[in-house]
Amino acid sequence: MPVELSKRIKAIKPSPTLAITAKANALKAQGVDIIGFGAGEPDFDTPANIKQAAIGAINGGFTRYTAVGGTDALKDAIISKLNRDSVLSYRREQICVSCGAKHSLYNLFQVLCEEGDEVIIPVPYWVSYPDLVTLTGARPVILSTAEEDGFKVTPQNLEALITSKTKALVLNSPSNPTGCAYTDEELRALARVLIGTDIQIISDDIYEKLLYDGAHFCNLAMISETLKNQTIVVNGVSKAYAMTGWRIGYAAGNEEIISAMTKLQSQNTSNPTSIAQVAAQEALNGSQDEVYRMRDEFQNRRNYIVKALNAIDGVSCLLPAGAFYVFPNVSRLYGKSFNGKEVNSSAALTEFLLTEAKVAVVPGGEFGSDHHIRLSYATSMENIEKGVARIKEALGKLR
Ligand SMILES: Cc1ncc(COP(=O)(O)O)c(C=O)c1O
């Protein structure tokens, strides 16, 4: 019997980054020596103190349902973290813990948006934002940025897109996929456009801890009390603490919105895993030494990969300020061919690199920018060296 799926689910696509990782893993399982630059997760192990806390939770029998929006102990750890790192103060009623920041974003868009609303998403964007918005019936409105501006939103471009239907703006700094990060001054300039509007600001701070060259983190909520009240901060432990599999993310902000998110969560997942909550609590309250160690290692890799990519003919790559991605421009290669097959898009180049270089990258088209490809340097230095050398050799075959 044919099944008629809902219009809602037919309107979205599967996460392309997860699909690329699955394709690379399938090839690896067949014995093909693939080097993967697709994964959006640290290659490091979760720090020992965090794992130990989770083991303690299991052995202590902390294995039952908890409060839907997270335990008081974890909410307090999040409140302390936001206060310590960003001088932002929140009450427990302003925090909802979910099964990863992606889940927090899902809940948030569901409770905020409906048909007729518009959500401004700067391009290049994290792959999930447009689909998460589309699922609500609202319309993603793509805000263009220029590579010359470091892929950052300018106040003029933002202002030009605001209409009476604008419900929210998503800002992700440091960014996936470009690694660009906003300075206080740049945020202040955007703030002047946003203050006085009723636009909800969604600040996706998941890469907050991965900022290089001594740069300090800033978001719109930190600019002023007015903006703080207009902003929902979304963050989690996945990227900073190498905890992608534990699935803990959170949102902080307006009590009414948080309460609605908690209500929605009570009707789908209920609480995030009790054991993972204890682990996240340790991540936030415990020593941060491992975070800095991982960050410094990512910085070394970033320096190497940017230099190596820029040494390839036809490739140019900005130096990202944070996160663990590079987003090189490869458009000068378009129009060239190999074995009679023309490379004319980021998807075609990705396919070429997978077959000819045995290297998995993500096409920039998935992030709204077809002139680029995304490489994650959350992989060993050895893989980076080998992988970039393979890319160089393969691209050298294009005529
Ligand atoms: C920009 C951005 N936001 C949110 C997430 C979701 O992180 P998680 O659900 O693992 O907390 C990711 C993961 O790739 C991301 O890149």
The ligand as a Tripos MOL2 file, in Angstrom:
@<TRIPOS>MOLECULE
LIG
   16    16     1     0     0
SMALL
NO_CHARGES

@<TRIPOS>ATOM
      1 C1         26.1930   25.5150   14.1470 C.3       1 LIG1
      2 C2         25.7420   24.2930   14.8590 C.ar      1 LIG1
      3 N1         24.7340   24.4000   15.7360 N.ar      1 LIG1
      4 C3         24.2790   23.3340   16.4090 C.ar      1 LIG1
      5 C4         24.8390   22.0850   16.2180 C.ar      1 LIG1
      6 C5         24.2460   20.9180   16.9750 C.3       1 LIG1
      7 O1         25.0660   20.4130   17.9670 O.3       1 LIG1
      8 P1         24.5370   19.2970   18.9760 P.3       1 LIG1
      9 O2         23.1670   18.9400   18.6000 O.co2     1 LIG1
     10 O3         25.4980   18.1560   18.8630 O.co2     1 LIG1
     11 O4         24.5990   19.9340   20.3370 O.co2     1 LIG1
     12 C6         25.8890   21.9250   15.3170 C.ar      1 LIG1
     13 C7         26.4550   20.5900   15.0490 C.2       1 LIG1
     14 O5         27.0550   20.3130   14.0350 O.2       1 LIG1
     15 C8         26.3640   23.0700   14.6270 C.ar      1 LIG1
     16 O6         27.3800   22.9730   13.7630 O.3       1 LIG1
@<TRIPOS>BOND
     1     1     2 1
     2     2     3 ar
     3     2    15 ar
     4     3     4 ar
     5     4     5 ar
     6     5     6 1
     7     5    12 ar
     8     6     7 1
     9     7     8 1
    10     8     9 2
    11     8    10 1
    12     8    11 1
    13    12    13 1
    14    12    15 ar
    15    13    14 2
    16    15    16 1
@<TRIPOS>SUBSTRUCTURE
     1 LIG1         1 GROUP 0 **** ****
